[in-house]
Structure formats: structure tokens, C-alpha cells
Amino acid sequence: MEACRKARMTQKTKVKPWAELKQAGNECFKAGQYGDATRYYSQAIGELHKTNPKNVEDLSVLHSNRAASYLKEGNCAECLKDCNTSLELVPFNVKSLLRRAAASEAQERYRQAYVDYKTVLQLDAHIVAAHDGANRMTKALTEADGPMWREKLPTIPVVPLAVREKLRQTAPTAPPQHNGVAQNHNPLGQDVQRAKLLKEEGNALVKKGEHAQAADKYTLSILHHGREAATFTNRALCFLALKRYHDAASDCDAALAIDGTNIKALYRRALAQKELKDMKSCVRDLNKLLEVEPNNTAAIKLLQEVQLQQKQQPPPPSQEKKKKSKTRKKSKGAHSHWGEPDGMTGGI
């Protein structure tokens, strides 16, 4: 608060360089003075345009910072404009994508929010805010559009490998914060070892059938090191057992963002989609799985089951009683076989 007040007093006497104006905006933002922060960021943008308009990276950051202030003030329309500008200057800016997703969600533009959250997860698969947002949007879109909601989505952009590699190489050594959650900061050190131990503890709990506790262990493992597809597919296994199908599908999405042909992720997402009555997406995943592993018996069996269900039509009202009187055979264990988590023998 005091730093923001001093910045306002100094600003009355002279025009400051854009970097100092940005710092003043940051101080006001930290103090909760979002209106003042917005003004400083606007002045910084103006000064930078005058002195160095080709400095697109800093201009992108300034627009993203101002978007954060607008979002705090509840001005979602201006937040969206600044996020769009920031992303035009520097595509795939994680903070701008997250802020645009939050503003879109506040305006109930759930499809666009979902696309942005999923794009963020391609850039960094262990950002918890993006996972939570994608889960919220999945539930909202399912309620609004039904099981075929994915067909109405805009195209989710594919993040180029070069962009992901650059982001990984320029990651800071200190743990960055996303909504108060420390992210992976030492992928070759203690975090990886801790993540491995937590994953093994989760595997042991799965063996005992304690899926809720196992999911908690996998979550902790992901927070330490969220770049291993197997941990996401293991947690998806737990969510399937707990009938948390949206969460299972989201974890499989994260695993496939890391490894696009991961067999367990494709199979378990297909299972989740089957339970969510999204048969078209289920069949698509199974077909993709069988392109990679044509003789996978579990996938073949599930595909046959789903295709049979698609062909079946609801009986006419006059035949309803007859249908109810007949005993329908169920394939024992047809979709209860979700496999074992990676790190354990057997399973798909």
C-alpha cells in the first residue's frame, strides 16, 4: 500500500520509463489497488510503444498484467481484449491463456474457456488451476450440451514441440506459483525422487483396493513432478473405480498431452467416455489405440461392446414390458477391467 502511494506521488512530478511504471503497477496490484495498477500498466504500454514498439515480449507481459488487474476488478471484457493482444504478440503465453480462460468462464463462455485450459495443459501438464478449470468446464458443458458436447468445441490448437521445449528450457530454478501451488522446479533432483516414492505408495494402495487414498498419493506425486504420463493414467484408474468419470477423462487428456499414443490413457479415457455416454469419442479413442496396438484384446472387446450398444434402438412402448421380462446377459467384467497402475505387473 505504501509503495503504491509513493509511486502515485512520484508519478505527479515526472514521466517515468516504462519499466518503472510497470514496477509501480506491480506494487499497486500486490496492495490490492487494482484501479491504480491498471493505470500504471496503461501508461507503461504507452511509453513502450513510443520508445521501443518492437519489444513484443515486454508488451505482451504488460497487456497480460493489465488483464490480471481487469480480471480482479471484474471487467472481463477488457481482460479478454488484453489477453488477446498479449497472445497475438507472444502466442501460448501461459498466464494470458489462464486469465483469458478465467474471464471466459466468468462470462459463461465455457467452450472457449475449456480450449484455453486444455492449451495450457499442453504447455505444462501439472498446472493445477488448468486441471481444475478443465474439469469445471467439462461438467458445465456436459450439462449444457449433453454427452456429445465435444463436437461443438472450437479447435484446440496444437502447441508446437519447439514452444514446449523452449518453455521447459527457460523454466526458473525457483518454484513458480500457480494459484498458490508450487510447481515442479528441479526435474532431475529431489522432486523426481519424491514423486517416484509417492507414486509407489499409490500403487501399493491400489493393490489394497484403497482407490481414494491412492488418488491422493498420485496427486501429491504430480505436484512434485507432473511430467510423467504414467502418474496421470494411474490416477485415472482410481477415478474410474470411484466413478469420477470426468476427472478420469481429464487425467487421460493430461497423459496424452505428454505421450500422444499412451495405450492406458486411450483405453481409460474410452472407458470414462463410455460411462459418460459419449460413444463417438469412446470409439475414436479405441480405434486410435488399435492403430498403435492392433491385437489389444481388451480394446477389441470394449469396441465390440460399444458398437453393439450404438446399434441398439430403444424398444417401442408396446414392447417395453416384453423387453423387461427378458433376462439380458451382461458380459462379466467387460468394462471392470481397468488394468493396474504402471509400476505393477499385468493389466492393459
C-alpha positions in Angstrom: 0.0 0.0 0.0 2.8 2.5 1.0 4.8 1.6 -2.1 1.8 2.2 -4.3 1.1 5.6 -2.6 4.8 6.7 -3.1 4.6 5.6 -6.8 1.5 7.8 -7.3 3.3 10.8 -5.7 6.4 10.4 -7.8 4.3 10.0 -11.0 2.9 13.5 -10.5 6.3 15.1 -10.8 7.9 13.3 -13.8 7.3 10.9 -16.6 8.9 7.5 -15.7 10.4 4.9 -18.0 8.0 2.1 -18.9 9.9 -0.4 -16.7 9.4 1.8 -13.6 5.8 2.3 -14.5 5.4 -1.5 -14.7 7.0 -1.9 -11.3 4.7 0.7 -9.9 1.7 -1.2 -11.3 3.0 -4.4 -9.8 3.3 -2.8 -6.4 -0.3 -1.5 -6.6 -1.5 -4.9 -7.7 0.1 -6.5 -4.7 -1.5 -3.9 -2.5 -4.9 -4.7 -3.9 -5.1 -1.3 -5.7 -6.2 -2.7 -9.0 -7.5 0.5 -10.5 -4.2 2.2 -9.9 -2.4 -0.9 -11.2 -4.4 -0.7 -14.4 -3.5 3.0 -14.9 0.2 2.3 -14.4 0.2 -0.6 -16.8 -1.6 1.5 -19.4 1.0 4.3 -19.1 3.8 1.7 -19.4 2.2 0.3 -22.5 2.1 3.8 -24.0 5.7 4.6 -23.1 7.0 1.3 -24.5 5.1 1.9 -27.8 6.8 5.3 -28.0 10.3 4.1 -27.2 10.6 0.5 -28.5 7.4 -0.7 -30.2 9.3 -3.8 -31.5 9.7 -5.1 -27.9 6.9 -7.6 -28.3 7.8 -9.8 -25.3 7.5 -6.9 -22.8 4.4 -5.5 -24.5 2.9 -9.0 -24.2 3.7 -9.1 -20.5 2.3 -5.6 -19.9 -1.0 -6.5 -21.6 -1.2 -9.7 -19.6 -0.6 -7.8 -16.3 -3.3 -5.3 -17.1 -5.6 -8.2 -18.0 -5.0 -9.5 -14.5 -6.0 -6.2 -13.0 -9.1 -6.0 -15.1 -10.0 -9.5 -14.0 -9.6 -8.6 -10.4 -11.9 -5.6 -11.0 -14.5 -7.9 -12.7 -14.0 -6.2 -16.0 -13.9 -9.4 -18.1 -14.5 -7.7 -21.4 -11.3 -5.6 -21.1 -9.4 -8.6 -19.7 -10.3 -10.6 -22.8 -9.1 -7.8 -25.1 -5.7 -7.6 -23.3 -5.3 -11.3 -23.2 -6.0 -11.5 -26.9 -3.4 -8.7 -27.6 -0.9 -10.4 -25.4 -1.3 -13.7 -27.2 -1.1 -12.1 -30.6 2.2 -10.6 -29.6 3.5 -13.8 -28.0 1.4 -16.9 -28.7 1.0 -19.6 -26.0 1.7 -17.2 -23.0 0.6 -19.4 -20.1 -0.6 -16.6 -17.9 -2.5 -14.9 -20.7 -4.2 -18.2 -21.5 -5.2 -18.8 -17.9 -6.5 -15.3 -17.5 -8.5 -15.5 -20.7 -9.9 -18.8 -19.6 -11.0 -17.3 -16.3 -12.6 -14.3 -17.9 -14.4 -16.6 -20.5 -15.6 -18.8 -17.6 -16.9 -15.8 -15.7 -18.9 -14.8 -18.9 -20.1 -18.4 -19.2 -18.3 -18.9 -22.5 -17.4 -22.4 -21.4 -16.2 -23.7 -24.7 -13.6 -21.1 -25.2 -12.5 -21.4 -21.5 -12.2 -25.2 -22.0 -10.0 -24.7 -25.1 -7.7 -22.3 -23.2 -7.4 -24.6 -20.2 -6.5 -27.6 -22.4 -4.0 -25.5 -24.3 -2.3 -24.6 -21.0 -2.1 -28.3 -20.1 -0.2 -29.0 -23.3 2.4 -26.4 -22.2 2.6 -27.6 -18.6 0.6 -30.7 -17.7 0.8 -30.2 -14.0 -0.7 -26.7 -13.6 -3.4 -27.5 -11.1 -5.5 -24.4 -11.9 -5.8 -25.6 -15.5 -6.8 -29.1 -14.5 -9.4 -27.8 -12.1 -10.7 -25.4 -14.8 -10.9 -28.1 -17.4 -12.9 -30.3 -15.0 -15.3 -27.5 -14.3 -15.8 -26.8 -17.9 -16.3 -30.4 -18.7 -19.1 -30.6 -16.2 -20.7 -27.4 -17.3 -20.6 -28.3 -21.0 -22.0 -31.8 -20.3 -24.9 -30.2 -18.5 -25.4 -27.7 -21.3 -24.8 -29.7 -24.4 -25.2 -33.3 -23.4 -22.8 -36.2 -23.9 -21.8 -35.0 -27.4 -20.5 -31.7 -26.2 -17.0 -32.2 -27.6 -18.4 -32.0 -31.1 -19.4 -28.3 -30.5 -15.9 -27.2 -29.3 -13.7 -24.9 -31.3 -10.5 -26.5 -32.5 -7.9 -26.8 -29.7 -4.6 -25.5 -31.0 -1.7 -27.9 -31.0 1.3 -26.4 -29.2 4.4 -26.9 -31.3 7.1 -29.0 -29.8 9.6 -26.2 -30.2 7.4 -24.0 -28.0 7.1 -26.6 -25.3 10.9 -27.3 -25.4 11.6 -23.5 -25.1 9.3 -23.3 -22.1 11.0 -26.2 -20.4 14.5 -24.8 -21.0 13.6 -21.3 -19.7 11.7 -22.6 -16.6 13.0 -20.7 -13.5 15.0 -22.6 -10.9 12.8 -21.4 -8.0 9.4 -23.0 -7.8 6.9 -20.8 -9.7 3.4 -20.4 -8.2 0.1 -21.1 -9.8 -2.8 -20.3 -7.6 -0.6 -20.8 -4.5 0.6 -24.2 -5.6 4.3 -24.7 -6.0 5.2 -26.2 -9.4 8.0 -28.6 -10.5 11.3 -26.7 -10.2 14.0 -29.4 -10.2 13.1 -32.2 -12.6 16.3 -34.0 -12.1 16.6 -33.7 -8.4 14.8 -34.4 -5.2 11.3 -33.6 -6.6 11.5 -36.5 -9.1 12.6 -38.9 -6.3 9.9 -37.8 -4.0 7.3 -38.1 -6.9 8.5 -41.6 -7.6 8.1 -42.7 -3.9 4.6 -41.2 -3.7 3.6 -43.0 -6.9 4.9 -46.3 -5.5 2.8 -45.6 -2.3 -0.2 -45.0 -4.6 0.4 -48.3 -6.4 0.5 -50.2 -3.1 -2.8 -48.6 -2.1 -4.4 -49.6 -5.4 -3.4 -53.2 -4.7 -5.4 -53.0 -1.5 -8.3 -51.5 -3.3 -8.0 -48.2 -1.5 -8.5 -46.0 -4.6 -9.4 -42.7 -2.8 -6.2 -42.8 -0.8 -4.2 -43.9 -3.8 -5.6 -40.9 -5.9 -4.4 -38.6 -3.1 -0.9 -40.1 -3.3 -0.8 -39.7 -7.1 -1.9 -36.0 -6.8 1.0 -35.3 -4.5 3.3 -37.1 -6.9 2.1 -34.9 -9.7 2.6 -31.7 -7.7 6.3 -32.8 -7.2 6.8 -33.8 -10.8 4.0 -33.5 -13.3 5.6 -34.6 -16.5 5.2 -38.4 -16.2 2.2 -39.7 -18.1 2.0 -42.9 -16.0 1.1 -41.0 -12.9 -1.9 -39.4 -14.6 -3.1 -42.7 -16.0 -2.7 -44.3 -12.6 -4.9 -41.6 -11.0 -7.3 -42.0 -13.9 -7.6 -45.7 -12.9 -8.5 -44.6 -9.4 -11.1 -42.1 -10.6 -12.7 -44.8 -12.7 -13.0 -47.0 -9.7 -14.5 -44.1 -7.8 -16.9 -43.3 -10.7 -15.4 -39.9 -11.1 -15.5 -40.2 -14.9 -15.0 -36.5 -15.8 -11.8 -36.5 -13.7 -10.6 -39.7 -15.2 -11.0 -38.3 -18.7 -9.2 -35.1 -17.7 -6.2 -37.1 -16.4 -6.1 -39.1 -19.6 -6.1 -35.9 -21.5 -3.1 -34.7 -19.5 -1.3 -38.1 -20.1 -1.9 -37.8 -23.8 -0.6 -34.3 -23.9 2.7 -35.8 -22.6 2.6 -39.0 -24.7 0.1 -38.9 -27.6 -0.1 -42.6 -28.1 -0.2 -43.8 -24.5 -2.2 -47.0 -24.5 -3.5 -46.8 -21.0 -4.6 -43.2 -21.4 -6.5 -44.0 -24.6 -8.2 -47.1 -23.1 -9.1 -45.5 -19.8 -10.4 -42.3 -21.5 -12.5 -44.6 -23.7 -13.9 -46.2 -20.5 -14.7 -42.9 -19.0 -16.4 -41.7 -22.2 -18.5 -44.8 -22.3 -19.8 -44.1 -18.8 -20.4 -40.5 -19.8 -22.4 -41.8 -22.8 -20.0 -40.1 -25.3 -19.9 -43.2 -27.5 -18.4 -41.4 -30.5 -15.4 -40.2 -28.6 -15.1 -43.6 -27.0 -15.0 -45.4 -30.4 -12.5 -42.8 -31.7 -10.1 -43.5 -28.8 -10.4 -47.2 -29.2 -9.7 -47.0 -32.9 -6.7 -44.9 -32.3 -5.5 -47.4 -29.6 -5.9 -50.3 -32.1 -3.8 -48.4 -34.7 -1.0 -48.4 -32.2 -1.6 -51.9 -30.8 -3.9 -53.9 -33.2 -4.1 -57.1 -31.1 -5.1 -55.4 -27.8 -7.9 -57.8 -26.7 -9.3 -55.6 -24.0 -9.7 -52.7 -26.5 -11.2 -55.0 -29.2 -13.7 -56.4 -26.7 -14.7 -52.9 -25.5 -15.1 -51.6 -29.0 -17.4 -54.5 -29.9 -19.5 -53.8 -26.9 -19.8 -50.1 -27.6 -20.6 -50.7 -31.3 -23.3 -53.1 -30.3 -24.8 -50.6 -27.9 -24.8 -48.0 -30.7 -26.8 -50.3 -33.0 -29.4 -51.0 -30.4 -32.5 -48.8 -30.5 -34.9 -48.2 -27.6 -37.9 -50.6 -27.8 -41.3 -49.3 -28.8 -43.7 -48.6 -25.8 -45.9 -51.6 -26.7 -42.9 -53.9 -26.4 -41.4 -52.4 -23.2 -43.0 -54.9 -20.9 -41.8 -57.8 -23.0 -38.3 -56.4 -23.0 -38.3 -56.0 -19.3 -39.3 -59.6 -18.8 -36.4 -61.0 -20.7 -33.1 -61.5 -19.0 -30.3 -59.7 -20.6 -26.9 -61.2 -20.4 -24.1 -58.9 -19.3 -20.5 -59.6 -20.3 -18.8 -60.3 -17.0 -16.0 -57.9 -16.3 -16.3 -56.4 -19.8 -15.5 -52.9 -18.5 -14.5 -53.5 -15.0 -11.0 -54.4 -16.1 -9.3 -51.1 -15.9 -5.8 -52.5 -15.7 -3.3 -52.0 -13.0 -1.2 -48.8 -12.5 2.1 -48.5 -14.1 4.8 -50.0 -11.9 2.7 -53.1 -11.3 2.7 -56.3 -13.4 -0.2 -57.2 -15.6 -3.1 -55.1 -16.9 -3.6 -53.3 -20.1 
